[in-house]
Amino acid sequence: MNASLVILALTVASFLLGFLRDLFIAKAFGLSWEADLIFVALILPMFFENFLGLALRDAMIPYLQKLRSQSEALFEAVSRWLYWRVMLMGVAVSAIAVAGSYWILNLLAPGWTDAQVASGQIVFCVGAALIAVQAVLYCQGALLNMDEVFILPMTRTVLLNAGAIVGILLFQPTGMVIFIGMLLPQLVLILVQHRRIAYLRGGAKAVETTGHAGGFGLAFAPVLLAAGAQQGCILAERMFASFLDEGSITMLSFAFRIVTIPLTLYALSVLSVLFPRFVSSWSDNDLTEHASVIRKGLLATLLFLVPAAVVLCSFPQTVVSVLLERGQFGAPQTDATASLVILYALGLPAMGLALLWGRALLAQHQSRLFLVITLISSALTIGLDALLYGPYGAEGLAFAFSCGATVQAFFMGLYVYRASPTGLAPGVLARWIATAAAIAIALHWLPAPHGLLQLCLYIALVLCAFAAGVLLLGERDLFRPTYWSMKKA
């Protein structure tokens, strides 16, 4: 798991830089239209990053692994064909976003005035260039992951946030400076990774690729549609929020970012290493190994997300205050954001389990089932958004998102259990749920921490309490270093 540890360290560094970037934004703009503009301009790049980038990776790895088992030359030829077309597609989408920026901004923020939309167009257009950049980087990342190169692609997020911070420090903090700072380092990374993947530059023996484009399209379509549905939930949430009080989009963005820190740490470190193993064990028809890897993923998910959810639900004001309360972001903004943190955090474990079990379904070639479950949960989320945003405001939108994630995780877990009962491990789930409930009740009677040092102390105590609780309830694998080895038995 050495690669996972290094990737985890890079992810932590990226999020620390990301929060430093957000602190500059919060300090300079507070809860204002200027801050909302930055986050709205990020919606489309983030949508396509998660819609296209993650879906591309999740579809490419199983499909290309099958081709590689047949012929290395065929694998390289199809990979090269996909790479250049993904690049062209990303450029085309960015160009369309720039050309239609006025109408897209009106769609993303229908509550804005014409003057606000016109003022934000230039920043939005610069941000739209991130779409093409992210498409290429995710395609390169999938190819590198197949060669067990995980660390270089992970520098993407570090460079993204570091570039924005450098731009803010060297120049006046504006949306234009922030997005240019994000773009330039990632363009350099594209060049470095392109040189690292030697077969992308051609020179290999020509191989017929006819028919493989259609084959990949059939594998890619369900994953792409599912990713689009999930990102559609976030888009719908932000659209409904634009009708609420000024600053609502920023509060939702800050709260969601805080809650998903541990989720992203897990997804980018542990799950990025486990997913190729899901695919290989199922392809080799090694059901015992497949169940074992799923169970490892389950335990890692619970370890990352359940203690985090308990802390966020118990001390949301302290967390938000420590991370964001600077400049124009004062105590009233902290209280308003903290209520959203609680509602998002209630669904945090479900978000992680949906990621885990969704990748297991994809490895089992259940992409259509994966799509159907995602569409149902996304429709539920958007429906709840429409029902709740009026009477409950931003809190209703956050609650709707958590409800949708819970439904998605439940049904994905149900079908994973049918294929691999020992991999889902109901006993492990029961231990962690019981321990979380007991600790949450105990924390309710303790005084809230104040400041960073006390918060860190409470987090350490919560982790110790979880370790003791699951140990008393029979958990042993968590404490065995050999269990976490990725070497096949």
C-alpha positions as CSV (number, residue, x, y, z in Angstrom):
1,M,0.0,0.0,0.0
2,N,3.0,2.3,-0.3
3,A,1.6,3.9,-3.4
4,S,-1.7,4.6,-1.6
5,L,0.2,6.3,1.3
6,V,2.1,8.6,-1.1
7,I,-1.1,9.3,-3.0
8,L,-2.9,10.0,0.3
9,A,-0.1,12.5,1.3
10,L,-0.5,14.2,-2.1
11,T,-4.3,14.4,-1.7
12,V,-3.9,15.9,1.8
13,A,-1.5,18.4,0.4
14,S,-4.0,19.2,-2.4
15,F,-6.8,19.8,0.0
16,L,-4.7,21.9,2.3
17,L,-3.8,24.1,-0.7
18,G,-7.5,24.0,-1.8
19,F,-8.6,25.3,1.6
20,L,-5.9,27.9,1.6
21,R,-7.2,29.0,-1.8
22,D,-10.8,29.1,-0.5
23,L,-9.7,31.1,2.6
24,F,-8.3,33.8,0.3
25,I,-11.6,33.8,-1.6
26,A,-13.6,34.0,1.7
27,K,-11.4,36.7,3.1
28,A,-11.5,38.8,0.0
29,F,-15.2,38.4,-1.0
30,G,-17.1,36.9,1.9
31,L,-20.6,35.7,0.9
32,S,-21.0,38.0,-2.1
33,W,-21.8,37.8,-5.8
34,E,-18.1,37.9,-6.7
35,A,-17.5,34.8,-4.6
36,D,-20.6,33.2,-6.2
37,L,-19.3,34.0,-9.6
38,I,-16.0,32.0,-9.0
39,F,-18.0,29.0,-7.8
40,V,-20.5,29.2,-10.6
41,A,-17.6,29.4,-13.1
42,L,-16.2,26.3,-11.6
43,I,-19.5,24.4,-11.9
44,L,-19.1,23.5,-15.6
45,P,-15.4,22.4,-15.4
46,M,-16.2,20.4,-12.2
47,F,-19.2,18.9,-13.9
48,F,-17.2,17.7,-16.9
49,E,-14.3,16.6,-14.7
50,N,-16.6,14.3,-12.8
51,F,-19.0,13.6,-15.7
52,L,-16.4,12.9,-18.4
53,G,-13.1,12.5,-16.5
54,L,-14.1,10.0,-13.9
55,A,-16.4,8.1,-16.2
56,L,-13.7,7.9,-18.8
57,R,-11.3,6.4,-16.3
58,D,-13.9,3.9,-14.9
59,A,-14.7,2.7,-18.4
60,M,-11.2,2.7,-19.9
61,I,-9.5,0.6,-17.3
62,P,-11.8,-2.5,-17.6
63,Y,-12.1,-2.2,-21.4
64,L,-8.5,-1.7,-22.2
65,Q,-7.4,-4.4,-19.7
66,K,-9.4,-6.9,-21.6
67,L,-7.7,-5.8,-24.9
68,R,-4.2,-5.9,-23.2
69,S,-4.8,-9.5,-22.2
70,Q,-5.3,-10.3,-25.9
71,S,-2.5,-8.2,-27.5
72,E,-0.2,-5.5,-26.3
73,A,-0.1,-4.0,-29.8
74,L,-3.9,-3.9,-29.9
75,F,-4.0,-2.3,-26.5
76,E,-1.5,0.5,-27.5
77,A,-3.3,1.1,-30.8
78,V,-6.8,1.5,-29.3
79,S,-5.3,3.6,-26.4
80,R,-3.7,6.0,-28.9
81,W,-7.0,6.2,-30.9
82,L,-9.0,7.0,-27.7
83,Y,-6.4,9.5,-26.5
84,W,-6.5,11.8,-29.5
85,R,-10.2,11.7,-29.8
86,V,-10.7,12.5,-26.1
87,M,-8.4,15.5,-26.6
88,L,-10.4,16.8,-29.6
89,M,-13.7,16.2,-27.7
90,G,-12.5,18.3,-24.7
91,V,-11.4,21.2,-26.9
92,A,-14.7,21.1,-28.8
93,V,-16.7,21.2,-25.5
94,S,-14.7,24.1,-24.2
95,A,-15.2,26.0,-27.4
96,I,-19.0,25.4,-27.2
97,A,-19.0,26.6,-23.6
98,V,-17.2,29.8,-24.6
99,A,-19.5,30.4,-27.5
100,G,-22.6,29.9,-25.5
101,S,-21.3,31.5,-22.3
102,Y,-24.2,34.0,-22.0
103,W,-26.9,31.4,-22.2
104,I,-25.1,28.8,-20.1
105,L,-24.6,31.4,-17.3
106,N,-28.3,32.2,-17.4
107,L,-29.1,28.5,-17.1
108,L,-26.6,27.9,-14.3
109,A,-27.7,31.0,-12.3
110,P,-31.3,31.9,-13.4
111,G,-31.7,34.2,-10.4
112,W,-28.9,36.5,-11.6
113,T,-29.6,39.8,-13.4
114,D,-28.5,40.5,-17.0
115,A,-25.8,42.9,-15.7
116,Q,-24.4,40.2,-13.4
117,V,-24.4,37.6,-16.2
118,A,-22.6,40.0,-18.6
119,S,-20.0,40.9,-15.9
120,G,-19.2,37.3,-15.3
121,Q,-18.9,36.1,-18.9
122,I,-15.1,36.6,-19.2
123,V,-14.3,34.8,-16.0
124,F,-16.6,32.0,-17.1
125,C,-14.9,31.7,-20.5
126,V,-11.5,31.3,-18.9
127,G,-12.8,28.7,-16.5
128,A,-14.3,26.8,-19.4
129,A,-10.8,26.0,-20.8
130,L,-10.4,23.7,-17.8
131,I,-12.8,21.3,-19.4
132,A,-10.4,20.4,-22.2
133,V,-7.4,20.3,-19.8
134,Q,-9.2,17.9,-17.4
135,A,-10.4,15.6,-20.2
136,V,-6.8,15.1,-21.4
137,L,-5.4,14.7,-17.8
138,Y,-8.0,12.0,-16.9
139,C,-7.3,10.0,-20.1
140,Q,-3.6,10.1,-19.4
141,G,-4.3,9.2,-15.8
142,A,-6.2,6.1,-16.7
143,L,-3.4,4.9,-19.0
144,L,-0.8,5.6,-16.4
145,N,-2.8,3.7,-13.7
146,M,-2.9,0.7,-15.9
147,D,0.9,0.7,-15.8
148,E,0.7,1.0,-12.0
149,V,1.8,4.7,-12.2
150,F,-0.4,6.4,-9.6
151,I,1.7,9.2,-8.2
152,L,2.3,11.4,-11.2
153,P,-1.4,11.8,-12.1
154,M,-2.2,12.8,-8.5
155,T,0.0,15.9,-8.8
156,R,-2.9,17.3,-11.0
157,T,-4.9,18.6,-8.0
158,V,-1.8,19.9,-6.2
159,L,-0.9,21.9,-9.2
160,L,-4.5,23.1,-9.7
161,N,-4.7,24.6,-6.2
162,A,-1.1,25.7,-6.0
163,G,-1.4,27.6,-9.2
164,A,-4.5,29.5,-8.0
165,I,-2.7,30.4,-4.8
166,V,0.4,31.7,-6.5
167,G,-1.8,33.8,-8.8
168,I,-3.7,35.3,-5.8
169,L,-0.4,36.1,-4.0
170,L,1.3,37.7,-6.9
171,F,-1.7,39.6,-8.3
172,Q,-4.9,41.1,-7.1
173,P,-7.4,38.3,-6.2
174,T,-9.9,38.2,-9.1
175,G,-11.7,35.4,-10.8
176,M,-9.5,35.8,-13.9
177,V,-6.3,35.5,-11.9
178,I,-7.5,32.4,-10.1
179,F,-8.5,30.5,-13.2
180,I,-5.3,31.4,-15.2
181,G,-3.3,30.2,-12.2
182,M,-5.2,26.9,-12.3
183,L,-4.7,26.4,-16.0
184,L,-1.0,27.0,-16.6
185,P,0.6,24.3,-14.3
186,Q,-1.8,21.7,-15.7
187,L,-0.8,22.4,-19.2
188,V,2.8,21.7,-18.2
189,L,1.6,18.4,-16.5
190,I,-0.1,17.4,-19.8
191,L,3.3,17.7,-21.6
192,V,5.1,15.7,-18.9
193,Q,2.6,12.9,-18.9
194,H,2.4,12.7,-22.6
195,R,6.2,12.1,-22.8
196,R,5.9,9.5,-20.0
197,I,3.4,7.4,-22.1
198,A,5.7,6.5,-24.9
199,Y,3.2,4.6,-27.1
200,L,1.1,7.8,-27.5
201,R,3.7,9.2,-29.8
202,G,3.3,6.5,-32.3
203,G,6.1,4.5,-34.0
204,A,4.5,1.1,-33.0
205,K,3.4,-1.5,-35.5
206,A,0.0,-0.6,-37.0
207,V,-2.9,-2.6,-35.8
208,E,-6.5,-2.7,-37.1
209,T,-8.8,-1.0,-34.6
210,T,-12.0,-1.3,-36.6
211,G,-14.9,-2.2,-34.3
212,H,-13.2,-1.3,-31.0
213,A,-14.6,2.3,-31.1
214,G,-18.1,0.9,-31.0
215,G,-17.1,-1.6,-28.3
216,F,-15.7,1.1,-26.1
217,G,-18.7,3.3,-26.8
218,L,-21.1,0.5,-25.5
219,A,-18.9,0.2,-22.4
220,F,-18.6,3.9,-21.9
221,A,-22.2,5.1,-22.4
222,P,-23.8,3.7,-19.2
223,V,-20.9,5.0,-17.1
224,L,-21.0,8.4,-18.8
225,L,-24.8,8.7,-18.4
226,A,-24.6,7.7,-14.7
227,A,-21.8,10.2,-14.1
228,G,-23.9,12.9,-15.8
229,A,-26.9,12.1,-13.7
230,Q,-24.8,12.5,-10.5
231,Q,-23.4,15.8,-11.6
232,G,-26.8,16.9,-12.7
233,C,-27.8,16.7,-9.0
234,I,-25.1,19.2,-8.1
235,L,-26.1,21.5,-11.1
236,A,-29.8,21.3,-10.0
237,E,-28.9,22.2,-6.5
238,R,-26.9,25.2,-7.5
239,M,-29.6,26.3,-9.9
240,F,-32.3,26.2,-7.1
241,A,-29.8,27.9,-4.7
242,S,-29.6,30.9,-7.1
243,F,-33.2,31.8,-6.2
244,L,-32.3,31.9,-2.5
245,D,-30.5,34.7,-0.6
246,E,-27.2,36.0,-1.9
247,G,-24.4,33.8,-0.8
248,S,-26.4,30.6,-0.7
249,I,-24.4,29.1,-3.6
250,T,-21.1,29.9,-1.7
251,M,-22.4,28.4,1.5
252,L,-23.5,25.2,-0.2
253,S,-20.1,25.0,-2.0
254,F,-18.1,25.5,1.2
255,A,-20.2,23.0,3.2
256,F,-20.0,20.4,0.5
257,R,-16.2,20.9,0.1
258,I,-15.7,20.5,3.9
259,V,-17.8,17.3,4.1
260,T,-16.2,15.7,1.0
261,I,-12.6,16.1,2.2
262,P,-12.4,12.6,3.6
263,L,-14.4,11.2,0.8
264,T,-12.0,12.5,-1.8
265,L,-9.0,11.4,0.3
266,Y,-10.4,7.9,0.3
267,A,-11.5,7.9,-3.4
268,L,-8.2,9.3,-4.7
269,S,-5.9,7.2,-2.6
270,V,-7.3,3.8,-1.6
271,L,-10.0,3.4,-4.2
272,S,-7.7,4.4,-7.1
273,V,-5.5,1.4,-6.2
274,L,-8.3,-1.0,-5.4
275,F,-10.3,-0.5,-8.5
276,P,-7.8,-2.1,-10.9
277,R,-7.7,-5.1,-8.5
278,F,-11.5,-5.3,-8.6
279,V,-11.3,-5.6,-12.3
280,S,-8.4,-8.1,-12.5
281,S,-9.8,-10.5,-9.8
282,W,-13.3,-10.6,-11.4
283,S,-11.7,-11.1,-14.9
284,D,-9.6,-14.0,-13.5
285,N,-12.7,-15.5,-12.0
286,D,-11.1,-15.4,-8.6
287,L,-14.2,-14.8,-6.6
288,T,-12.4,-15.3,-3.2
289,E,-9.9,-12.6,-4.1
290,H,-12.6,-10.4,-5.4
291,A,-14.6,-10.6,-2.2
292,S,-11.5,-10.0,-0.2
293,V,-10.6,-6.8,-2.0
294,I,-14.2,-5.5,-1.7
295,R,-14.1,-6.2,2.0
296,K,-10.8,-4.3,2.3
297,G,-12.4,-1.4,0.5
298,L,-15.4,-1.5,2.8
299,L,-13.3,-1.4,5.9
300,A,-11.2,1.5,4.4
301,T,-14.4,3.4,3.5
302,L,-15.8,3.1,7.0
303,L,-12.4,4.0,8.5
304,F,-12.2,7.2,6.5
305,L,-15.8,8.3,6.5
306,V,-17.7,7.2,9.6
307,P,-15.5,9.0,12.2
308,A,-15.4,12.0,9.9
309,A,-19.2,12.1,9.8
310,V,-19.5,11.8,13.6
311,V,-17.1,14.7,14.1
312,L,-18.8,16.9,11.4
313,C,-22.2,16.3,12.8
314,S,-21.1,16.9,16.4
315,F,-18.9,20.0,16.0
316,P,-19.9,21.7,12.7
317,Q,-19.5,25.3,14.0
318,T,-16.0,24.6,15.2
319,V,-14.9,23.0,11.9
320,V,-16.3,25.8,9.8
321,S,-14.9,28.5,12.1
322,V,-11.4,27.0,12.0
323,L,-11.4,26.5,8.3
324,L,-13.3,29.5,7.0
325,E,-13.9,32.3,9.5
326,R,-11.7,35.0,8.2
327,G,-12.3,38.6,6.9
328,Q,-15.8,39.1,5.7
329,F,-16.7,35.5,6.6
330,G,-17.8,36.0,10.2
331,A,-19.8,34.3,12.9
332,P,-23.2,34.6,11.1
333,Q,-21.8,33.0,8.0
334,T,-20.2,30.3,10.1
335,D,-23.6,29.4,11.7
336,A,-25.4,29.3,8.4
337,T,-22.7,27.1,6.8
338,A,-22.5,24.8,9.8
339,S,-26.2,23.7,9.5
340,L,-25.4,22.6,5.9
341,V,-22.4,20.7,7.0
342,I,-24.5,18.6,9.4
343,L,-27.0,17.7,6.6
344,Y,-24.3,16.8,4.1
345,A,-22.3,14.8,6.7
346,L,-25.3,12.6,7.4
347,G,-24.9,11.2,3.9
348,L,-21.1,11.1,3.9
349,P,-20.7,7.3,4.6
350,A,-23.4,6.6,2.0
351,M,-21.5,8.6,-0.6
352,G,-18.4,6.6,0.0
353,L,-20.2,3.2,0.0
354,A,-21.9,4.2,-3.3
355,L,-18.4,4.9,-4.8
356,L,-17.1,1.5,-3.5
357,W,-20.0,-0.7,-4.5
358,G,-20.5,1.2,-7.8
359,R,-16.9,0.3,-8.8
360,A,-17.5,-3.3,-7.8
361,L,-20.6,-3.4,-10.1
362,L,-18.6,-2.0,-12.9
363,A,-15.8,-4.6,-12.4
364,Q,-18.5,-7.2,-12.5
365,H,-19.7,-5.8,-15.9
366,Q,-23.0,-4.6,-14.4
367,S,-22.8,-1.1,-16.0
368,R,-26.5,-1.1,-17.0
369,L,-27.5,-1.9,-13.4
370,F,-25.1,0.8,-12.2
371,L,-26.8,3.3,-14.5
372,V,-30.4,2.4,-13.5
373,I,-29.6,2.8,-9.8
374,T,-27.9,6.1,-10.3
375,L,-30.7,7.5,-12.5
376,I,-33.3,6.5,-9.8
377,S,-31.3,8.1,-7.0
378,S,-30.6,11.2,-9.0
379,A,-34.2,11.7,-9.9
380,L,-35.1,11.4,-6.3
381,T,-32.5,14.0,-5.3
382,I,-33.7,16.5,-7.9
383,G,-37.3,15.9,-7.0
384,L,-36.6,16.6,-3.3
385,D,-34.6,19.7,-4.3
386,A,-37.7,21.1,-6.0
387,L,-39.9,20.2,-3.1
388,L,-37.7,21.4,-0.3
389,Y,-35.8,24.5,-1.5
390,G,-38.8,26.7,-1.1
391,P,-39.8,26.0,2.5
392,Y,-36.4,25.0,3.8
393,G,-33.9,26.9,1.7
394,A,-30.3,25.7,1.4
395,E,-30.9,23.2,4.2
396,G,-33.5,21.5,2.1
397,L,-31.1,21.2,-0.8
398,A,-28.3,19.6,1.4
399,F,-30.8,17.2,2.9
400,A,-32.0,16.1,-0.5
401,F,-28.5,15.3,-1.6
402,S,-27.8,13.1,1.4
403,C,-31.1,11.3,0.8
404,G,-30.2,10.5,-2.8
405,A,-26.8,9.2,-1.8
406,T,-28.3,6.9,0.8
407,V,-30.8,5.4,-1.7
408,Q,-28.0,4.9,-4.2
409,A,-25.7,3.2,-1.7
410,F,-28.5,0.9,-0.4
411,F,-29.4,-0.5,-3.8
412,M,-25.8,-0.9,-5.0
413,G,-24.9,-2.7,-1.8
414,L,-27.9,-5.0,-2.2
415,Y,-26.7,-6.1,-5.7
416,V,-23.1,-6.4,-4.6
417,Y,-24.3,-8.6,-1.7
418,R,-26.1,-10.9,-4.2
419,A,-22.8,-11.4,-6.2
420,S,-20.4,-11.5,-3.2
421,P,-22.0,-11.9,0.2
422,T,-18.7,-12.1,2.1
423,G,-17.4,-9.0,0.3
424,L,-20.2,-6.8,1.6
425,A,-19.7,-8.1,5.1
426,P,-22.8,-7.1,7.0
427,G,-21.1,-7.8,10.3
428,V,-18.5,-5.1,9.6
429,L,-21.2,-2.6,8.8
430,A,-23.1,-3.4,12.0
431,R,-19.9,-3.0,14.2
432,W,-19.2,0.5,12.8
433,I,-22.8,1.7,12.9
434,A,-23.1,0.6,16.6
435,T,-19.8,2.2,17.5
436,A,-20.7,5.5,15.7
437,A,-24.1,5.7,17.5
438,A,-22.5,5.2,20.9
439,I,-19.7,7.8,20.2
440,A,-22.2,10.4,18.8
441,I,-24.4,10.1,21.9
442,A,-21.3,10.6,24.1
443,L,-20.1,13.6,22.2
444,H,-23.5,15.2,22.5
445,W,-22.9,15.7,26.3
446,L,-19.3,17.0,25.9
447,P,-18.5,20.7,25.6
448,A,-17.8,21.8,22.0
449,P,-14.1,22.4,21.2
450,H,-12.8,25.9,20.5
451,G,-10.0,26.5,18.1
452,L,-7.7,24.3,16.0
453,L,-5.8,22.6,18.9
454,Q,-8.9,21.5,20.8
455,L,-10.5,20.3,17.5
456,C,-7.5,18.2,16.7
457,L,-7.6,16.8,20.2
458,Y,-11.2,15.8,19.9
459,I,-10.6,14.2,16.5
460,A,-7.8,12.1,18.0
461,L,-10.1,11.1,20.9
462,V,-12.9,10.1,18.5
463,L,-10.5,8.0,16.4
464,C,-9.2,6.2,19.6
465,A,-12.8,5.7,20.7
466,F,-13.7,4.1,17.3
467,A,-10.6,1.9,17.5
468,A,-11.6,0.7,20.9
469,G,-15.3,0.3,20.0
470,V,-14.8,-1.8,16.9
471,L,-12.1,-3.9,18.6
472,L,-14.5,-4.7,21.5
473,L,-17.2,-5.7,19.0
474,G,-14.8,-8.2,17.3
475,E,-12.9,-6.2,14.6
476,R,-9.5,-7.7,14.1
477,D,-8.5,-7.2,10.4
478,L,-8.3,-3.4,10.8
479,F,-5.3,-3.8,13.2
480,R,-3.4,-6.4,11.2
481,P,-0.8,-4.7,8.8
482,T,-0.5,-7.9,6.8
483,Y,-4.2,-7.7,6.0
484,W,-3.7,-4.4,4.1
485,S,-1.0,-5.9,1.8
486,M,-2.0,-5.7,-1.8
487,K,0.0,-8.8,-2.7
488,K,-2.2,-11.7,-3.8
489,A,-2.4,-14.6,-1.4
